Each structure stands twice: as C-alpha cells, then as structure tokens.
Amino acid sequence: MHRRRFRPGVTLLITLSIIAAMMALVGLLFGYVDQARQKAEFRRSLIQADLLRTDLAGILKRTLGKRPSVKTLELAYTLPLYLTTKDAPFSVIAQCRPLLNRLRIRWLDPRYEEGTLARQHTVALQVFETLSDRAELKNSNYLLELIQKELGKHPIRYGTVDNLQKKEGIITRTQFLRLLDEYRFTEDDPHVYRIPWKRYFTLSDSAEYPKVDGEFAPAELLSAVLDLDTSLIREGMKPGEFRDFLASAGLDAKEYDWLFAKGGVPAMECQTTFHFQEGSQAFRFEYIGQRIVDFEIASE
C-alpha cells in the first residue's frame, strides 16, 4: 500500500499560508482589543472630566465671585487661571477669553425684525453687510439666506443649558462652518473665508446677560457699530473705560444702553487639559452666570 507523498514545495506553501492566516487573525484580534481599550479609556476620561466640570464650577465661583469687577475679568483673560481644589486634589490651567463681547449670531434671524430686539437685528444686518462688502462677496444675499434658514429651524429661546447638550436656538460652530462651505462651493466664492467672523459675532447667548460686553469688545466690532476708526479705538480704549471712551469720541453712552452692558459681563470661554493615566485630555467650556455650560471634550 502506497502512501501519498507531498512535494516539499507544496508542504511549505501550505504551512506558510496557515501561518499568514494565523498572523492576520492575531493582528485583527489585537486591533479589536486596542479599539476596546481606547474606547474604555475614553469613557473613563469622560467620567473624570464630568467630575472636574463640577469642581471647576465651584472653583470659578469662588475665584470670580457673583459680580466680578472689570479688573478681575481682565486678569482672567490676560493670565492663565490656575484652578485647584482641596477636597478632590487636582489642578488644571485654563486659558479664558470673553464670550459675550460680540453680536449674537441669532440677531440675524428675520423673526427679530419687530419686537424688543428689532434694533439688535438692524445693527447685526448692518455689520453683516459691511463685512460682505469688505470681503467683496459675489452674493451676500444668498449667504444671509443660508444663515437665516438655519436659524429658522430652531425655536426662538433665551437662556443657557447647564448640561452637556447644545443650546437650542443657536447654531453650532460645525453648522456655521458648513454653511460657509456650502456658500463657497455654490457661488464659487472663496472670499467668504476672508471674513473674521469671530471678531464680530458669537454663537453663544444668555438670557441673564442679553447685552454686548463693550468693555472687552473687539476694536473691529466697535468700529463697525460706532463708525469710528479702528486704530483710534485700540489706542484710546481700555477695559473699564468704555463709557468714558465713548464720551471722549463725542458719543452719548446712554444712546447705546440698549446694546452694550454696563460694566464687564462675567461670561467666558475657557480651554484646558487635565492629565489622565499616561496622557492628557483636552476640553473646553463656557462659564456664564456662575454656571458651566456647553462642556465639550476632545475626542482625541
């Protein structure tokens, strides 16, 4: 009885194929394990960040108080905030900047043409038209239509939400950038990216602080609203002297009480990181009216 014999080359090929298949399977399993580990670490970082969120709110309350002075706010915007607690020992360094020192993007909503915010709607449109003219947009009406259409999808609502969800009635940064991209490719007009939107409009809002923080408003915005030279504003205005500056420029501050708040507005946007295991986790949050809102955690 003859035994079937395999040639050495065929046997080696089968062996190598089996080894390659096993290595691919092992690699795939390690990939799944690594993904599961990363997801688990990210979930743990979310829990840790949410705990820090609660601690940060208390720290900022004690640091800034209920009605911080313009000087205190100026220091908070100029110097990094070193935030630490004794009860749950941790420390982070936050970089903060003014949040409600620009026009609300929602004031462009045509539903504000009449009512208590009619003047805010008018000035927002005027600034939008000024920016469009400076950027030499091909079709500013279409861009405004896109923004107003997006704003119209949401109910008109005031207030902030003290949780991890987005606020209703205000479009997100991602949505706004998507609108700019849609306009750019529809109209073949890259000039839309010339406009420094952050210097003039904010996507954030607050029922508690409905007016613009003039003490820390960008010079570009004040120039567009007050019809003053930008260099004059930069050279002549300092935080805490907004109304004095208006008077020195020949303007009556009372005529702008409907738009600008008296004193600084305790509303800021902060970015920071905290150390977690062998790495660090970045996050941003908004602090308005002694509450942390719009807490966002980086995915990486």
C-alpha positions as CSV (number, residue, x, y, z in Angstrom):
1,M,0.0,0.0,0.0
2,H,1.5,3.3,-1.2
3,R,1.4,6.4,1.0
4,R,0.5,9.7,-0.6
5,R,3.6,11.9,-0.5
6,F,3.5,15.7,-0.8
7,R,6.3,17.5,-2.5
8,P,8.3,19.7,-0.1
9,G,7.4,22.9,-2.0
10,V,3.7,22.3,-1.6
11,T,4.0,21.5,2.1
12,L,6.0,24.7,2.7
13,L,3.4,26.7,0.8
14,I,0.5,25.3,2.9
15,T,2.5,25.9,6.1
16,L,3.2,29.5,5.2
17,S,-0.4,30.1,4.2
18,I,-1.6,28.8,7.6
19,I,1.0,30.9,9.5
20,A,0.0,34.0,7.4
21,A,-3.7,33.4,8.2
22,M,-3.0,33.0,11.9
23,M,-0.9,36.1,12.0
24,A,-3.7,38.1,10.2
25,L,-6.2,36.7,12.7
26,V,-3.9,37.6,15.7
27,G,-3.4,41.1,14.2
28,L,-7.2,41.5,13.8
29,L,-7.8,40.4,17.4
30,F,-5.2,42.8,18.7
31,G,-6.8,45.6,16.7
32,Y,-10.2,44.9,18.3
33,V,-8.6,44.7,21.7
34,D,-6.8,48.0,21.2
35,Q,-10.0,49.7,20.0
36,A,-11.9,48.4,23.0
37,R,-9.1,49.6,25.3
38,Q,-9.2,53.1,23.7
39,K,-13.0,53.3,24.0
40,A,-12.8,52.2,27.6
41,E,-10.1,54.8,28.4
42,F,-12.1,57.5,26.6
43,R,-15.2,56.6,28.6
44,R,-13.2,56.8,31.8
45,S,-11.9,60.2,30.7
46,L,-15.4,61.4,30.1
47,I,-16.4,60.4,33.7
48,Q,-13.3,62.1,35.1
49,A,-13.9,65.2,33.0
50,D,-17.5,65.4,34.2
51,L,-16.3,65.2,37.8
52,L,-13.8,68.0,37.0
53,R,-16.6,70.0,35.5
54,T,-18.5,70.1,38.8
55,D,-15.3,71.0,40.7
56,L,-14.4,73.8,38.2
57,A,-17.8,75.4,38.6
58,G,-17.2,75.8,42.3
59,I,-13.7,77.0,41.9
60,L,-14.7,79.7,39.4
61,K,-17.5,80.8,41.7
62,R,-15.0,81.3,44.5
63,T,-12.4,82.9,42.2
64,L,-14.6,85.3,40.3
65,G,-17.5,85.9,42.7
66,K,-21.0,86.7,41.5
67,R,-20.2,90.1,40.1
68,P,-16.5,90.3,39.3
69,S,-15.0,93.7,38.6
70,V,-13.7,94.6,35.1
71,K,-10.2,94.4,36.6
72,T,-10.8,90.8,37.8
73,L,-12.1,89.8,34.4
74,E,-9.2,91.5,32.7
75,L,-6.8,89.4,34.8
76,A,-8.8,86.3,34.0
77,Y,-8.5,87.0,30.3
78,T,-4.8,88.0,30.4
79,L,-3.2,85.5,32.7
80,P,-3.7,81.7,32.8
81,L,-6.2,80.6,35.5
82,Y,-4.6,78.1,37.9
83,L,-7.6,76.1,39.2
84,T,-7.2,73.8,42.1
85,T,-9.3,72.3,44.9
86,K,-8.6,70.9,48.4
87,D,-11.5,68.4,48.6
88,A,-10.6,66.5,45.5
89,P,-6.9,67.3,44.8
90,F,-6.3,68.2,41.2
91,S,-5.2,71.2,39.3
92,V,-5.6,72.5,35.8
93,I,-4.5,75.6,34.0
94,A,-7.2,77.3,31.9
95,Q,-6.9,79.9,29.2
96,C,-10.1,82.1,29.1
97,R,-11.4,84.8,26.8
98,P,-14.5,87.0,26.7
99,L,-17.6,85.2,25.4
100,L,-20.5,87.7,25.1
101,N,-18.4,90.6,23.8
102,R,-19.8,90.4,20.2
103,L,-23.1,90.5,18.4
104,R,-25.3,87.4,18.8
105,I,-25.5,85.5,15.5
106,R,-29.2,84.8,16.2
107,W,-29.9,88.5,15.9
108,L,-29.7,88.0,12.1
109,D,-32.9,85.9,12.4
110,P,-35.7,87.8,10.4
111,R,-38.1,86.9,13.2
112,Y,-36.5,89.8,15.2
113,E,-37.4,92.4,12.6
114,E,-40.1,93.5,15.1
115,G,-40.3,93.4,18.9
116,T,-37.8,94.1,21.6
117,L,-34.8,93.0,19.6
118,A,-35.6,94.9,16.4
119,R,-32.6,97.3,16.9
120,Q,-30.2,94.5,17.6
121,H,-31.5,92.8,14.4
122,T,-30.8,96.0,12.4
123,V,-27.3,96.5,13.7
124,A,-26.5,92.8,13.1
125,L,-27.6,93.2,9.5
126,Q,-25.6,96.4,9.1
127,V,-22.4,94.7,10.3
128,F,-23.1,91.7,8.1
129,E,-23.5,93.9,5.1
130,T,-20.3,95.8,6.0
131,L,-18.3,92.6,6.2
132,S,-19.8,91.3,3.0
133,D,-18.8,94.5,1.2
134,R,-15.3,94.4,2.5
135,A,-14.8,90.8,1.5
136,E,-16.3,91.5,-1.9
137,L,-18.7,88.6,-1.8
138,K,-20.4,87.7,-5.0
139,N,-23.8,87.0,-3.5
140,S,-24.1,88.2,0.1
141,N,-27.9,87.8,0.0
142,Y,-27.5,84.1,-0.6
143,L,-25.1,83.7,2.4
144,L,-27.5,85.6,4.6
145,E,-30.4,83.4,3.3
146,L,-28.4,80.3,4.3
147,I,-27.7,81.6,7.8
148,Q,-31.3,82.7,8.4
149,K,-32.7,79.4,7.1
150,E,-30.5,77.6,9.6
151,L,-31.6,79.9,12.4
152,G,-35.2,79.4,11.4
153,K,-35.0,75.7,12.1
154,H,-34.9,76.4,15.8
155,P,-37.4,78.0,18.2
156,I,-36.6,81.4,19.5
157,R,-35.5,80.8,23.0
158,Y,-33.4,82.5,25.6
159,G,-31.3,81.0,28.3
160,T,-28.5,78.6,28.8
161,V,-28.5,74.9,29.4
162,D,-26.5,73.6,32.4
163,N,-25.6,70.2,30.9
164,L,-23.5,68.6,28.2
165,Q,-26.1,69.2,25.4
166,K,-26.1,72.0,22.9
167,K,-28.4,75.0,23.4
168,E,-31.4,75.3,21.3
169,G,-32.0,78.3,19.0
170,I,-28.2,78.8,18.4
171,I,-26.4,77.1,15.5
172,T,-23.2,75.3,16.4
173,R,-19.7,76.1,15.1
174,T,-19.8,73.0,12.9
175,Q,-23.1,74.1,11.3
176,F,-21.8,77.6,10.7
177,L,-18.6,76.4,9.0
178,R,-20.7,74.0,6.9
179,L,-22.9,77.0,5.8
180,L,-19.7,78.9,4.7
181,D,-18.6,75.8,2.8
182,E,-21.9,75.5,1.1
183,Y,-21.9,79.1,0.0
184,R,-18.3,78.9,-1.1
185,F,-18.9,76.0,-3.5
186,T,-22.4,77.0,-4.6
187,E,-21.2,80.5,-5.6
188,D,-17.6,79.6,-6.3
189,D,-16.6,82.4,-4.0
190,P,-13.6,81.7,-1.6
191,H,-13.8,85.3,-0.4
192,V,-16.2,84.2,2.3
193,Y,-13.3,82.9,4.2
194,R,-11.8,86.4,4.3
195,I,-14.3,87.5,6.9
196,P,-13.1,87.2,10.6
197,W,-16.5,86.2,11.9
198,K,-15.2,85.7,15.5
199,R,-14.3,89.3,15.8
200,Y,-17.9,90.4,15.2
201,F,-20.4,87.6,16.0
202,T,-20.7,84.9,18.7
203,L,-22.8,81.8,18.6
204,S,-23.3,81.8,22.4
205,D,-26.2,83.5,24.2
206,S,-27.6,84.2,27.7
207,A,-30.9,85.4,29.0
208,E,-29.1,86.7,32.1
209,Y,-26.7,88.8,30.1
210,P,-28.6,89.8,26.9
211,K,-26.3,92.8,26.0
212,V,-22.8,93.0,24.5
213,D,-19.8,93.3,26.8
214,G,-18.5,96.6,25.5
215,E,-15.5,96.7,27.9
216,F,-13.9,93.8,26.1
217,A,-15.5,94.1,22.7
218,P,-13.0,93.8,19.7
219,A,-12.0,97.1,18.2
220,E,-13.2,95.9,14.8
221,L,-16.7,95.4,16.1
222,L,-16.8,98.7,17.8
223,S,-15.5,100.4,14.7
224,A,-18.3,98.9,12.6
225,V,-21.1,99.7,15.1
226,L,-19.9,103.1,16.2
227,D,-18.4,104.3,12.9
228,L,-15.1,105.1,14.4
229,D,-11.5,104.4,13.2
230,T,-10.2,101.0,14.5
231,S,-6.8,102.5,15.4
232,L,-8.5,105.2,17.5
233,I,-10.4,102.5,19.5
234,R,-7.3,100.4,20.0
235,E,-5.2,103.4,21.2
236,G,-7.9,105.1,23.3
237,M,-10.0,102.5,25.0
238,K,-9.0,100.3,27.9
239,P,-11.2,97.8,29.8
240,G,-13.2,99.7,32.4
241,E,-13.2,102.9,30.4
242,F,-15.7,102.0,27.7
243,R,-18.2,104.8,28.5
244,D,-15.5,107.3,29.1
245,F,-14.1,106.5,25.7
246,L,-17.5,107.0,24.1
247,A,-17.7,110.4,25.7
248,S,-14.2,111.3,24.5
249,A,-15.2,110.3,21.0
250,G,-18.2,112.7,21.1
251,L,-20.8,109.9,21.6
252,D,-23.5,109.7,24.2
253,A,-23.2,106.4,26.1
254,K,-26.9,106.4,27.0
255,E,-27.8,106.1,23.4
256,Y,-26.2,102.7,23.3
257,D,-27.6,101.3,26.6
258,W,-29.9,99.0,24.6
259,L,-26.8,97.3,23.0
260,F,-23.9,97.5,25.5
261,A,-23.9,96.3,29.1
262,K,-22.8,98.4,32.0
263,G,-19.5,97.1,33.3
264,G,-18.0,93.7,32.3
265,V,-20.1,90.7,31.7
266,P,-19.0,87.5,33.6
267,A,-19.2,85.2,30.7
268,M,-16.1,83.5,29.3
269,E,-14.9,80.6,27.1
270,C,-12.1,78.5,28.5
271,Q,-9.8,75.8,27.2
272,T,-7.8,73.5,29.3
273,T,-6.4,70.0,29.7
274,F,-6.1,67.5,32.6
275,H,-3.7,64.6,33.0
276,F,-5.3,61.3,32.7
277,Q,-3.4,58.0,33.1
278,E,-0.3,58.3,30.9
279,G,-1.7,61.1,28.7
280,S,-3.9,64.2,28.9
281,Q,-7.4,65.1,27.8
282,A,-8.4,68.4,26.4
283,F,-11.7,70.1,26.8
284,R,-13.4,73.5,26.5
285,F,-16.3,75.0,28.4
286,E,-18.3,78.2,28.7
287,Y,-18.8,79.9,32.1
288,I,-21.9,82.1,32.2
289,G,-23.8,83.3,35.3
290,Q,-21.8,81.1,37.7
291,R,-22.6,78.0,35.6
292,I,-20.5,75.9,33.3
293,V,-22.4,75.3,30.0
294,D,-21.5,73.8,26.6
295,F,-18.9,71.5,28.1
296,E,-17.1,69.8,25.2
297,I,-14.5,67.1,25.4
298,A,-12.0,66.5,22.7
299,S,-12.3,63.0,21.1
300,E,-8.5,62.6,20.9
